[in-house]
Amino acid sequence: MSIELHNRLGGDRISSRQIDELIGIARGLVADEKLNQAEVEFLHKWLAANAGVSDQPLIRVLYRRIDEILADGVVDADETAELLDTLNRFSNRDFELGETLKATRIPICQPAPDLMFEGQRYCFTGTFNYGQRKHCEQAVTERGAIAGSLTQKTNVLVIGVYATDSWKHSSFGNKILQAAEWRDGGQPISIVAEEHWVKYLS
């Protein structure tokens, strides 16, 4: 066995062990359906120790996200809810690790519409590769849009890339169902995937 192949296979075993360990940690953290500051900080330390030796994009994404959450020293209610949802789905193996899942069965608009920002109202739901929800909202407000909760005045609902076929059972499923119901009833609201929205930011 070549040294390169040996190292690659060894790396695969390390990565698999890391994922198994992370799933165990996530299950422990979400068991009571709550997250506190100390638990988030513990997870951050584990991810920091493992991100550098892992080839799993999800570990790096989680580390970066929690790094952002802790940047101001405070974990607020929105950040906790978003992280809890992500860890719940991760611990249940609801999405393929390291894979960007396309929202194929989610009721996104087909074909995906052209997006504008000036004077438009945006709502974001789910877990985003781009950053925390507040960073997504900032990206559109800087371009002249309004960002906030889902209302009948919302023009665009953007769904985070880490969405799965079990989205109806996730904490953000109600928003998607409501938006789809309004759209089907004739309201001019677009439902788009994160990857489509990101194309319009450049």
N, C-alpha and C positions, 0 to 999 in steps of 0.2 A: 504494500500500500504506500503510495507516495505521501510525502510530508504534507503536501497541499491538500490531498484528499482527506488525510487523517485529520488535519486542522479543520476542514470544512465539516466533516462528520462530527467532530468534537464540538464544533460551534453549534451545529444543529441540536445536539443533545443539551448543550447549555441553554440555548434559546427555548427549547421545549420545557426544560425544567423551570426556567424563569416564568414562562407563561402559566404553567401549572401552579407555581407558587403565587403568582399574581392573582390568579383566579381564586385561590384559597383565601388570600388577603381580602380581595374584593367581597367575597361571600361573607367573611367575618365582619367587615365594615358595614355592610348593608343589611345585616340580619335584623337589626331593630328599626330599619327604614329611616334611620337618622344618621347624620354625619356631624361631628363637631370639629372644632379647630384642631384639636390634638390629633384626631384621626387623619385629617387632611395632611397635617404636617408629617405624620408617620409615613403615609403613603408617598409623600413628596421625597422623603429621605430614601425610601426603598427604590423609587424610580430613579433618583439621582445616582444611586450606587449601581444600578443595572443598565441605565440608558446607554452608557458608553460601550458596553460589551454585548449589546443585543442588536440583532438584525431585524427585529420586529418593529415596523413603523408605528404600530399602535402604542408601544411602550414609549417611544420618543414623543409621539403626539400627546399622550397623557402627561408625560413629564413637563412638556412645554406648557400645556394648558394649566396644570396645577402651579407651575412656576409663576404664570401670569396671575392666577387667582391669589397667590400669597404675596405678590409684589407689594401690595399696600398694607400687608400685615393683618388684614381682616378678611374673613370668608363670609360674604353676605348671603342672604336667604336665596337669591336667584342663583348665585354660583353654587351653593350647596345643592339645590334642587337639580340643576343641570348635571353636576358631578354624580349625584346619587343615581340619576336615570342612566347615565353612561355606565357606571359600575354595576348596576343591576343587570343591564343587558349583557355586559361583558362576562359577568360571573355565571350567567345562564347560557353562555356561548351563543348568544343571539345573532352575532355577526362574525363573519370570517375575520380572523386576526390579520391585521396588516393589509386588508383589502379595502379598496374604496368601493363601497356598494352603491350601485346606481339605483335610484328610486323607481324601479321599473313598474312595480305594482301599486306604488303610491299614486294617487290621482293627480299627477302633475299634468300641466297643459301639453297636449300634443296637437300640432307641433309647438315647441316652446316659443313663446312670443319674444319680440324685441323688447328690451327694457330701457326705460328712461328713468331719470332721477329727479329732475327739477319739478317740484310741486307734487311729487308722487308720495303716497303713504306706504311704507314697508313694515312688515312684521316678520320676525325670525323665530323659527322653532326647531328644536332638535339639538344635536351636537355637531359643531362645525369644525372642519379642518382649518378654516381661515383664522379662527381665534375664538375668544369668548363672544357671547352674544353682543355684549356692549361694544366690542370692536367691530362687529359686523354692522351694528347700528351706526357707529361713528363713520364707517366707510360711506354709507349712503347719505348721512346728514351733511357730510363734507361736500357732497355733490348736489346738494340742494333739495334732498328728499326729507320726509318726516318719518321717524321710526318710533314704533310703540306697540301697544297691544293690538290684538285682532279685533277690528270693528267692521261694520258694514261700509265704512269709508275707506278701508284698506284696499290698495290697488294691487299689491304684490305680497304673497306669502312665500318666503324662502325656506326650504326644508334642508336641514343640515345633512351633510354627506353620509354620516354614520346612521342612516335610517335603514330599517330592515323590513322584511315581510311581516313582522309582528308589530308594526308601527301602531296598529289600532289599540294595542294593549299597553302602549307606552304612555308616559305622562303627557306627551305632547300630541297624542292621537286626537284628542277632542278638537284642537285647533284645526287640524287638517280636515277632519270630518265636517266641521262647521263651515270652513272656507269652501269645501267641495259642494256642500249643500247650497250655499249662497250662489256659487258660480252656476250650478245646474239650474238654479231658479232665475237666472238671468242677470245676476249682479256682475259688474265688470271687474272681477278679481282674478288675477293670474296666480297659479300655484306652480312654482318652479323649483328645481333642484339647485343646491349650492353651486355645483360645477357650472351650471348655465349662468347663474348670477355673477360668478367670479369673472367670466369672460368680458363682462361689461364694465369692470372696474379699471381696466387699463386705458 
